[in-house]
Amino acid sequence: MPVFKRNNGTSVTGEVTLVVGNSLRLKLDGEPKTAATVAHFTLRSDLPDAVAIAQSPDERRREQSVTITANRTTASAVTIRAYHADGNAAANV
């Protein structure tokens, strides 16, 4: 299961509210290492024009940096899902 963490190592749980133009930078713990590579999660939003997601995977590490930026306001919450390397959904984050 994907785990978001702040720079100080504490987990981020629940909802996060971003104002248009603001960004949130987090660490995302990847999946267990298999063979010589790490299978990083891929994040996708159900409203990709509302939030931009920038990921910085490093194949040598499980952890990657993720930046989520609010691009526009929406009438409803935006759901971001993490996907395994095989394309199957891991969980809502």
Phi and psi restraints in degrees (range 20) as a CNS / XPLOR table:
assign (resid 1 and name C) (resid 2 and name N)
       (resid 2 and name CA) (resid 2 and name C) 1.0 -68.1 20.0 2
assign (resid 2 and name N) (resid 2 and name CA)
       (resid 2 and name C) (resid 3 and name N) 1.0 141.7 20.0 2
assign (resid 2 and name C) (resid 3 and name N)
       (resid 3 and name CA) (resid 3 and name C) 1.0 -129.4 20.0 2
assign (resid 3 and name N) (resid 3 and name CA)
       (resid 3 and name C) (resid 4 and name N) 1.0 120.7 20.0 2
assign (resid 3 and name C) (resid 4 and name N)
       (resid 4 and name CA) (resid 4 and name C) 1.0 -90.9 20.0 2
assign (resid 4 and name N) (resid 4 and name CA)
       (resid 4 and name C) (resid 5 and name N) 1.0 139.4 20.0 2
assign (resid 4 and name C) (resid 5 and name N)
       (resid 5 and name CA) (resid 5 and name C) 1.0 -134.8 20.0 2
assign (resid 5 and name N) (resid 5 and name CA)
       (resid 5 and name C) (resid 6 and name N) 1.0 148.8 20.0 2
assign (resid 5 and name C) (resid 6 and name N)
       (resid 6 and name CA) (resid 6 and name C) 1.0 -78.9 20.0 2
assign (resid 6 and name N) (resid 6 and name CA)
       (resid 6 and name C) (resid 7 and name N) 1.0 171.5 20.0 2
assign (resid 6 and name C) (resid 7 and name N)
       (resid 7 and name CA) (resid 7 and name C) 1.0 -61.0 20.0 2
assign (resid 7 and name N) (resid 7 and name CA)
       (resid 7 and name C) (resid 8 and name N) 1.0 -25.9 20.0 2
assign (resid 7 and name C) (resid 8 and name N)
       (resid 8 and name CA) (resid 8 and name C) 1.0 -84.8 20.0 2
assign (resid 8 and name N) (resid 8 and name CA)
       (resid 8 and name C) (resid 9 and name N) 1.0 1.0 20.0 2
assign (resid 8 and name C) (resid 9 and name N)
       (resid 9 and name CA) (resid 9 and name C) 1.0 95.6 20.0 2
assign (resid 9 and name N) (resid 9 and name CA)
       (resid 9 and name C) (resid 10 and name N) 1.0 -7.8 20.0 2
assign (resid 9 and name C) (resid 10 and name N)
       (resid 10 and name CA) (resid 10 and name C) 1.0 -76.6 20.0 2
assign (resid 10 and name N) (resid 10 and name CA)
       (resid 10 and name C) (resid 11 and name N) 1.0 144.0 20.0 2
assign (resid 10 and name C) (resid 11 and name N)
       (resid 11 and name CA) (resid 11 and name C) 1.0 -74.5 20.0 2
assign (resid 11 and name N) (resid 11 and name CA)
       (resid 11 and name C) (resid 12 and name N) 1.0 146.9 20.0 2
assign (resid 11 and name C) (resid 12 and name N)
       (resid 12 and name CA) (resid 12 and name C) 1.0 -104.6 20.0 2
assign (resid 12 and name N) (resid 12 and name CA)
       (resid 12 and name C) (resid 13 and name N) 1.0 119.9 20.0 2
assign (resid 12 and name C) (resid 13 and name N)
       (resid 13 and name CA) (resid 13 and name C) 1.0 -127.9 20.0 2
assign (resid 13 and name N) (resid 13 and name CA)
       (resid 13 and name C) (resid 14 and name N) 1.0 161.3 20.0 2
assign (resid 13 and name C) (resid 14 and name N)
       (resid 14 and name CA) (resid 14 and name C) 1.0 80.2 20.0 2
assign (resid 14 and name N) (resid 14 and name CA)
       (resid 14 and name C) (resid 15 and name N) 1.0 -156.6 20.0 2
assign (resid 14 and name C) (resid 15 and name N)
       (resid 15 and name CA) (resid 15 and name C) 1.0 -90.4 20.0 2
assign (resid 15 and name N) (resid 15 and name CA)
       (resid 15 and name C) (resid 16 and name N) 1.0 151.3 20.0 2
assign (resid 15 and name C) (resid 16 and name N)
       (resid 16 and name CA) (resid 16 and name C) 1.0 -126.3 20.0 2
assign (resid 16 and name N) (resid 16 and name CA)
       (resid 16 and name C) (resid 17 and name N) 1.0 132.1 20.0 2
assign (resid 16 and name C) (resid 17 and name N)
       (resid 17 and name CA) (resid 17 and name C) 1.0 -107.8 20.0 2
assign (resid 17 and name N) (resid 17 and name CA)
       (resid 17 and name C) (resid 18 and name N) 1.0 126.0 20.0 2
assign (resid 17 and name C) (resid 18 and name N)
       (resid 18 and name CA) (resid 18 and name C) 1.0 -117.7 20.0 2
assign (resid 18 and name N) (resid 18 and name CA)
       (resid 18 and name C) (resid 19 and name N) 1.0 141.8 20.0 2
assign (resid 18 and name C) (resid 19 and name N)
       (resid 19 and name CA) (resid 19 and name C) 1.0 -90.1 20.0 2
assign (resid 19 and name N) (resid 19 and name CA)
       (resid 19 and name C) (resid 20 and name N) 1.0 145.8 20.0 2
assign (resid 19 and name C) (resid 20 and name N)
       (resid 20 and name CA) (resid 20 and name C) 1.0 -50.9 20.0 2
assign (resid 20 and name N) (resid 20 and name CA)
       (resid 20 and name C) (resid 21 and name N) 1.0 129.8 20.0 2
assign (resid 20 and name C) (resid 21 and name N)
       (resid 21 and name CA) (resid 21 and name C) 1.0 94.5 20.0 2
assign (resid 21 and name N) (resid 21 and name CA)
       (resid 21 and name C) (resid 22 and name N) 1.0 -16.3 20.0 2
assign (resid 21 and name C) (resid 22 and name N)
       (resid 22 and name CA) (resid 22 and name C) 1.0 -87.4 20.0 2
assign (resid 22 and name N) (resid 22 and name CA)
       (resid 22 and name C) (resid 23 and name N) 1.0 152.2 20.0 2
assign (resid 22 and name C) (resid 23 and name N)
       (resid 23 and name CA) (resid 23 and name C) 1.0 -124.6 20.0 2
assign (resid 23 and name N) (resid 23 and name CA)
       (resid 23 and name C) (resid 24 and name N) 1.0 153.7 20.0 2
assign (resid 23 and name C) (resid 24 and name N)
       (resid 24 and name CA) (resid 24 and name C) 1.0 -128.0 20.0 2
assign (resid 24 and name N) (resid 24 and name CA)
       (resid 24 and name C) (resid 25 and name N) 1.0 122.5 20.0 2
assign (resid 24 and name C) (resid 25 and name N)
       (resid 25 and name CA) (resid 25 and name C) 1.0 -105.2 20.0 2
assign (resid 25 and name N) (resid 25 and name CA)
       (resid 25 and name C) (resid 26 and name N) 1.0 126.7 20.0 2
assign (resid 25 and name C) (resid 26 and name N)
       (resid 26 and name CA) (resid 26 and name C) 1.0 -133.7 20.0 2
assign (resid 26 and name N) (resid 26 and name CA)
       (resid 26 and name C) (resid 27 and name N) 1.0 168.5 20.0 2
assign (resid 26 and name C) (resid 27 and name N)
       (resid 27 and name CA) (resid 27 and name C) 1.0 -104.9 20.0 2
assign (resid 27 and name N) (resid 27 and name CA)
       (resid 27 and name C) (resid 28 and name N) 1.0 140.0 20.0 2
assign (resid 27 and name C) (resid 28 and name N)
       (resid 28 and name CA) (resid 28 and name C) 1.0 -120.5 20.0 2
assign (resid 28 and name N) (resid 28 and name CA)
       (resid 28 and name C) (resid 29 and name N) 1.0 119.7 20.0 2
assign (resid 28 and name C) (resid 29 and name N)
       (resid 29 and name CA) (resid 29 and name C) 1.0 -76.1 20.0 2
assign (resid 29 and name N) (resid 29 and name CA)
       (resid 29 and name C) (resid 30 and name N) 1.0 128.9 20.0 2
assign (resid 29 and name C) (resid 30 and name N)
       (resid 30 and name CA) (resid 30 and name C) 1.0 -81.8 20.0 2
assign (resid 30 and name N) (resid 30 and name CA)
       (resid 30 and name C) (resid 31 and name N) 1.0 -175.0 20.0 2
assign (resid 30 and name C) (resid 31 and name N)
       (resid 31 and name CA) (resid 31 and name C) 1.0 -80.3 20.0 2
assign (resid 31 and name N) (resid 31 and name CA)
       (resid 31 and name C) (resid 32 and name N) 1.0 162.9 20.0 2
assign (resid 31 and name C) (resid 32 and name N)
       (resid 32 and name CA) (resid 32 and name C) 1.0 -56.4 20.0 2
assign (resid 32 and name N) (resid 32 and name CA)
       (resid 32 and name C) (resid 33 and name N) 1.0 145.4 20.0 2
assign (resid 32 and name C) (resid 33 and name N)
       (resid 33 and name CA) (resid 33 and name C) 1.0 -68.1 20.0 2
assign (resid 33 and name N) (resid 33 and name CA)
       (resid 33 and name C) (resid 34 and name N) 1.0 131.5 20.0 2
assign (resid 33 and name C) (resid 34 and name N)
       (resid 34 and name CA) (resid 34 and name C) 1.0 -121.1 20.0 2
assign (resid 34 and name N) (resid 34 and name CA)
       (resid 34 and name C) (resid 35 and name N) 1.0 129.5 20.0 2
assign (resid 34 and name C) (resid 35 and name N)
       (resid 35 and name CA) (resid 35 and name C) 1.0 57.9 20.0 2
assign (resid 35 and name N) (resid 35 and name CA)
       (resid 35 and name C) (resid 36 and name N) 1.0 -128.2 20.0 2
assign (resid 35 and name C) (resid 36 and name N)
       (resid 36 and name CA) (resid 36 and name C) 1.0 -102.8 20.0 2
assign (resid 36 and name N) (resid 36 and name CA)
       (resid 36 and name C) (resid 37 and name N) 1.0 0.9 20.0 2
assign (resid 36 and name C) (resid 37 and name N)
       (resid 37 and name CA) (resid 37 and name C) 1.0 -122.8 20.0 2
assign (resid 37 and name N) (resid 37 and name CA)
       (resid 37 and name C) (resid 38 and name N) 1.0 163.1 20.0 2
assign (resid 37 and name C) (resid 38 and name N)
       (resid 38 and name CA) (resid 38 and name C) 1.0 -105.3 20.0 2
assign (resid 38 and name N) (resid 38 and name CA)
       (resid 38 and name C) (resid 39 and name N) 1.0 134.6 20.0 2
assign (resid 38 and name C) (resid 39 and name N)
       (resid 39 and name CA) (resid 39 and name C) 1.0 -93.0 20.0 2
assign (resid 39 and name N) (resid 39 and name CA)
       (resid 39 and name C) (resid 40 and name N) 1.0 96.9 20.0 2
assign (resid 39 and name C) (resid 40 and name N)
       (resid 40 and name CA) (resid 40 and name C) 1.0 -78.0 20.0 2
assign (resid 40 and name N) (resid 40 and name CA)
       (resid 40 and name C) (resid 41 and name N) 1.0 148.9 20.0 2
assign (resid 40 and name C) (resid 41 and name N)
       (resid 41 and name CA) (resid 41 and name C) 1.0 -72.5 20.0 2
assign (resid 41 and name N) (resid 41 and name CA)
       (resid 41 and name C) (resid 42 and name N) 1.0 149.9 20.0 2
assign (resid 41 and name C) (resid 42 and name N)
       (resid 42 and name CA) (resid 42 and name C) 1.0 -112.4 20.0 2
assign (resid 42 and name N) (resid 42 and name CA)
       (resid 42 and name C) (resid 43 and name N) 1.0 131.2 20.0 2
assign (resid 42 and name C) (resid 43 and name N)
       (resid 43 and name CA) (resid 43 and name C) 1.0 -100.4 20.0 2
assign (resid 43 and name N) (resid 43 and name CA)
       (resid 43 and name C) (resid 44 and name N) 1.0 139.1 20.0 2
assign (resid 43 and name C) (resid 44 and name N)
       (resid 44 and name CA) (resid 44 and name C) 1.0 -137.6 20.0 2
assign (resid 44 and name N) (resid 44 and name CA)
       (resid 44 and name C) (resid 45 and name N) 1.0 143.4 20.0 2
assign (resid 44 and name C) (resid 45 and name N)
       (resid 45 and name CA) (resid 45 and name C) 1.0 -101.6 20.0 2
assign (resid 45 and name N) (resid 45 and name CA)
       (resid 45 and name C) (resid 46 and name N) 1.0 148.7 20.0 2
assign (resid 45 and name C) (resid 46 and name N)
       (resid 46 and name CA) (resid 46 and name C) 1.0 -76.9 20.0 2
assign (resid 46 and name N) (resid 46 and name CA)
       (resid 46 and name C) (resid 47 and name N) 1.0 -13.1 20.0 2
assign (resid 46 and name C) (resid 47 and name N)
       (resid 47 and name CA) (resid 47 and name C) 1.0 -131.0 20.0 2
assign (resid 47 and name N) (resid 47 and name CA)
       (resid 47 and name C) (resid 48 and name N) 1.0 78.3 20.0 2
assign (resid 47 and name C) (resid 48 and name N)
       (resid 48 and name CA) (resid 48 and name C) 1.0 -62.3 20.0 2
assign (resid 48 and name N) (resid 48 and name CA)
       (resid 48 and name C) (resid 49 and name N) 1.0 -21.9 20.0 2
assign (resid 48 and name C) (resid 49 and name N)
       (resid 49 and name CA) (resid 49 and name C) 1.0 -81.3 20.0 2
assign (resid 49 and name N) (resid 49 and name CA)
       (resid 49 and name C) (resid 50 and name N) 1.0 -13.3 20.0 2
assign (resid 49 and name C) (resid 50 and name N)
       (resid 50 and name CA) (resid 50 and name C) 1.0 -87.0 20.0 2
assign (resid 50 and name N) (resid 50 and name CA)
       (resid 50 and name C) (resid 51 and name N) 1.0 -34.4 20.0 2
assign (resid 50 and name C) (resid 51 and name N)
       (resid 51 and name CA) (resid 51 and name C) 1.0 -134.6 20.0 2
assign (resid 51 and name N) (resid 51 and name CA)
       (resid 51 and name C) (resid 52 and name N) 1.0 141.6 20.0 2
assign (resid 51 and name C) (resid 52 and name N)
       (resid 52 and name CA) (resid 52 and name C) 1.0 -103.6 20.0 2
assign (resid 52 and name N) (resid 52 and name CA)
       (resid 52 and name C) (resid 53 and name N) 1.0 137.2 20.0 2
assign (resid 52 and name C) (resid 53 and name N)
       (resid 53 and name CA) (resid 53 and name C) 1.0 -120.9 20.0 2
assign (resid 53 and name N) (resid 53 and name CA)
       (resid 53 and name C) (resid 54 and name N) 1.0 118.1 20.0 2
assign (resid 53 and name C) (resid 54 and name N)
       (resid 54 and name CA) (resid 54 and name C) 1.0 -111.7 20.0 2
assign (resid 54 and name N) (resid 54 and name CA)
       (resid 54 and name C) (resid 55 and name N) 1.0 125.5 20.0 2
assign (resid 54 and name C) (resid 55 and name N)
       (resid 55 and name CA) (resid 55 and name C) 1.0 -115.6 20.0 2
assign (resid 55 and name N) (resid 55 and name CA)
       (resid 55 and name C) (resid 56 and name N) 1.0 145.9 20.0 2
assign (resid 55 and name C) (resid 56 and name N)
       (resid 56 and name CA) (resid 56 and name C) 1.0 -126.9 20.0 2
assign (resid 56 and name N) (resid 56 and name CA)
       (resid 56 and name C) (resid 57 and name N) 1.0 74.4 20.0 2
assign (resid 56 and name C) (resid 57 and name N)
       (resid 57 and name CA) (resid 57 and name C) 1.0 -72.6 20.0 2
assign (resid 57 and name N) (resid 57 and name CA)
       (resid 57 and name C) (resid 58 and name N) 1.0 143.9 20.0 2
assign (resid 57 and name C) (resid 58 and name N)
       (resid 58 and name CA) (resid 58 and name C) 1.0 -122.5 20.0 2
assign (resid 58 and name N) (resid 58 and name CA)
       (resid 58 and name C) (resid 59 and name N) 1.0 114.4 20.0 2
assign (resid 58 and name C) (resid 59 and name N)
       (resid 59 and name CA) (resid 59 and name C) 1.0 -62.9 20.0 2
assign (resid 59 and name N) (resid 59 and name CA)
       (resid 59 and name C) (resid 60 and name N) 1.0 -13.7 20.0 2
assign (resid 59 and name C) (resid 60 and name N)
       (resid 60 and name CA) (resid 60 and name C) 1.0 -88.8 20.0 2
assign (resid 60 and name N) (resid 60 and name CA)
       (resid 60 and name C) (resid 61 and name N) 1.0 -9.8 20.0 2
assign (resid 60 and name C) (resid 61 and name N)
       (resid 61 and name CA) (resid 61 and name C) 1.0 -132.2 20.0 2
assign (resid 61 and name N) (resid 61 and name CA)
       (resid 61 and name C) (resid 62 and name N) 1.0 152.6 20.0 2
assign (resid 61 and name C) (resid 62 and name N)
       (resid 62 and name CA) (resid 62 and name C) 1.0 -71.9 20.0 2
assign (resid 62 and name N) (resid 62 and name CA)
       (resid 62 and name C) (resid 63 and name N) 1.0 -36.6 20.0 2
assign (resid 62 and name C) (resid 63 and name N)
       (resid 63 and name CA) (resid 63 and name C) 1.0 -81.6 20.0 2
assign (resid 63 and name N) (resid 63 and name CA)
       (resid 63 and name C) (resid 64 and name N) 1.0 144.3 20.0 2
assign (resid 63 and name C) (resid 64 and name N)
       (resid 64 and name CA) (resid 64 and name C) 1.0 -136.0 20.0 2
assign (resid 64 and name N) (resid 64 and name CA)
       (resid 64 and name C) (resid 65 and name N) 1.0 157.1 20.0 2
assign (resid 64 and name C) (resid 65 and name N)
       (resid 65 and name CA) (resid 65 and name C) 1.0 -89.1 20.0 2
assign (resid 65 and name N) (resid 65 and name CA)
       (resid 65 and name C) (resid 66 and name N) 1.0 139.9 20.0 2
assign (resid 65 and name C) (resid 66 and name N)
       (resid 66 and name CA) (resid 66 and name C) 1.0 -131.2 20.0 2
assign (resid 66 and name N) (resid 66 and name CA)
       (resid 66 and name C) (resid 67 and name N) 1.0 133.2 20.0 2
assign (resid 66 and name C) (resid 67 and name N)
       (resid 67 and name CA) (resid 67 and name C) 1.0 -120.4 20.0 2
assign (resid 67 and name N) (resid 67 and name CA)
       (resid 67 and name C) (resid 68 and name N) 1.0 124.1 20.0 2
assign (resid 67 and name C) (resid 68 and name N)
       (resid 68 and name CA) (resid 68 and name C) 1.0 -111.0 20.0 2
assign (resid 68 and name N) (resid 68 and name CA)
       (resid 68 and name C) (resid 69 and name N) 1.0 124.4 20.0 2
assign (resid 68 and name C) (resid 69 and name N)
       (resid 69 and name CA) (resid 69 and name C) 1.0 -121.6 20.0 2
assign (resid 69 and name N) (resid 69 and name CA)
       (resid 69 and name C) (resid 70 and name N) 1.0 131.5 20.0 2
assign (resid 69 and name C) (resid 70 and name N)
       (resid 70 and name CA) (resid 70 and name C) 1.0 -81.3 20.0 2
assign (resid 70 and name N) (resid 70 and name CA)
       (resid 70 and name C) (resid 71 and name N) 1.0 121.0 20.0 2
assign (resid 70 and name C) (resid 71 and name N)
       (resid 71 and name CA) (resid 71 and name C) 1.0 -97.2 20.0 2
assign (resid 71 and name N) (resid 71 and name CA)
       (resid 71 and name C) (resid 72 and name N) 1.0 -31.5 20.0 2
assign (resid 71 and name C) (resid 72 and name N)
       (resid 72 and name CA) (resid 72 and name C) 1.0 -155.0 20.0 2
assign (resid 72 and name N) (resid 72 and name CA)
       (resid 72 and name C) (resid 73 and name N) 1.0 162.5 20.0 2
assign (resid 72 and name C) (resid 73 and name N)
       (resid 73 and name CA) (resid 73 and name C) 1.0 -79.2 20.0 2
assign (resid 73 and name N) (resid 73 and name CA)
       (resid 73 and name C) (resid 74 and name N) 1.0 154.4 20.0 2
assign (resid 73 and name C) (resid 74 and name N)
       (resid 74 and name CA) (resid 74 and name C) 1.0 -134.2 20.0 2
assign (resid 74 and name N) (resid 74 and name CA)
       (resid 74 and name C) (resid 75 and name N) 1.0 157.5 20.0 2
assign (resid 74 and name C) (resid 75 and name N)
       (resid 75 and name CA) (resid 75 and name C) 1.0 -79.4 20.0 2
assign (resid 75 and name N) (resid 75 and name CA)
       (resid 75 and name C) (resid 76 and name N) 1.0 -18.8 20.0 2
assign (resid 75 and name C) (resid 76 and name N)
       (resid 76 and name CA) (resid 76 and name C) 1.0 -132.0 20.0 2
assign (resid 76 and name N) (resid 76 and name CA)
       (resid 76 and name C) (resid 77 and name N) 1.0 170.7 20.0 2
assign (resid 76 and name C) (resid 77 and name N)
       (resid 77 and name CA) (resid 77 and name C) 1.0 -68.1 20.0 2
assign (resid 77 and name N) (resid 77 and name CA)
       (resid 77 and name C) (resid 78 and name N) 1.0 149.9 20.0 2
assign (resid 77 and name C) (resid 78 and name N)
       (resid 78 and name CA) (resid 78 and name C) 1.0 -100.7 20.0 2
assign (resid 78 and name N) (resid 78 and name CA)
       (resid 78 and name C) (resid 79 and name N) 1.0 130.6 20.0 2
assign (resid 78 and name C) (resid 79 and name N)
       (resid 79 and name CA) (resid 79 and name C) 1.0 -101.3 20.0 2
assign (resid 79 and name N) (resid 79 and name CA)
       (resid 79 and name C) (resid 80 and name N) 1.0 132.5 20.0 2
assign (resid 79 and name C) (resid 80 and name N)
       (resid 80 and name CA) (resid 80 and name C) 1.0 -113.0 20.0 2
assign (resid 80 and name N) (resid 80 and name CA)
       (resid 80 and name C) (resid 81 and name N) 1.0 128.7 20.0 2
assign (resid 80 and name C) (resid 81 and name N)
       (resid 81 and name CA) (resid 81 and name C) 1.0 -114.9 20.0 2
assign (resid 81 and name N) (resid 81 and name CA)
       (resid 81 and name C) (resid 82 and name N) 1.0 145.8 20.0 2
assign (resid 81 and name C) (resid 82 and name N)
       (resid 82 and name CA) (resid 82 and name C) 1.0 -100.9 20.0 2
assign (resid 82 and name N) (resid 82 and name CA)
       (resid 82 and name C) (resid 83 and name N) 1.0 138.2 20.0 2
assign (resid 82 and name C) (resid 83 and name N)
       (resid 83 and name CA) (resid 83 and name C) 1.0 -120.0 20.0 2
assign (resid 83 and name N) (resid 83 and name CA)
       (resid 83 and name C) (resid 84 and name N) 1.0 140.9 20.0 2
assign (resid 83 and name C) (resid 84 and name N)
       (resid 84 and name CA) (resid 84 and name C) 1.0 -68.3 20.0 2
assign (resid 84 and name N) (resid 84 and name CA)
       (resid 84 and name C) (resid 85 and name N) 1.0 167.3 20.0 2
assign (resid 84 and name C) (resid 85 and name N)
       (resid 85 and name CA) (resid 85 and name C) 1.0 -59.8 20.0 2
assign (resid 85 and name N) (resid 85 and name CA)
       (resid 85 and name C) (resid 86 and name N) 1.0 -27.1 20.0 2
assign (resid 85 and name C) (resid 86 and name N)
       (resid 86 and name CA) (resid 86 and name C) 1.0 -82.3 20.0 2
assign (resid 86 and name N) (resid 86 and name CA)
       (resid 86 and name C) (resid 87 and name N) 1.0 -0.2 20.0 2
assign (resid 86 and name C) (resid 87 and name N)
       (resid 87 and name CA) (resid 87 and name C) 1.0 95.2 20.0 2
assign (resid 87 and name N) (resid 87 and name CA)
       (resid 87 and name C) (resid 88 and name N) 1.0 -7.0 20.0 2
assign (resid 87 and name C) (resid 88 and name N)
       (resid 88 and name CA) (resid 88 and name C) 1.0 -81.0 20.0 2
assign (resid 88 and name N) (resid 88 and name CA)
       (resid 88 and name C) (resid 89 and name N) 1.0 141.6 20.0 2
assign (resid 88 and name C) (resid 89 and name N)
       (resid 89 and name CA) (resid 89 and name C) 1.0 -64.8 20.0 2
assign (resid 89 and name N) (resid 89 and name CA)
       (resid 89 and name C) (resid 90 and name N) 1.0 135.6 20.0 2
assign (resid 89 and name C) (resid 90 and name N)
       (resid 90 and name CA) (resid 90 and name C) 1.0 -94.1 20.0 2
assign (resid 90 and name N) (resid 90 and name CA)
       (resid 90 and name C) (resid 91 and name N) 1.0 -48.6 20.0 2
assign (resid 90 and name C) (resid 91 and name N)
       (resid 91 and name CA) (resid 91 and name C) 1.0 -179.0 20.0 2
assign (resid 91 and name N) (resid 91 and name CA)
       (resid 91 and name C) (resid 92 and name N) 1.0 163.3 20.0 2
assign (resid 91 and name C) (resid 92 and name N)
       (resid 92 and name CA) (resid 92 and name C) 1.0 -80.5 20.0 2
assign (resid 92 and name N) (resid 92 and name CA)
       (resid 92 and name C) (resid 93 and name N) 1.0 141.5 20.0 2
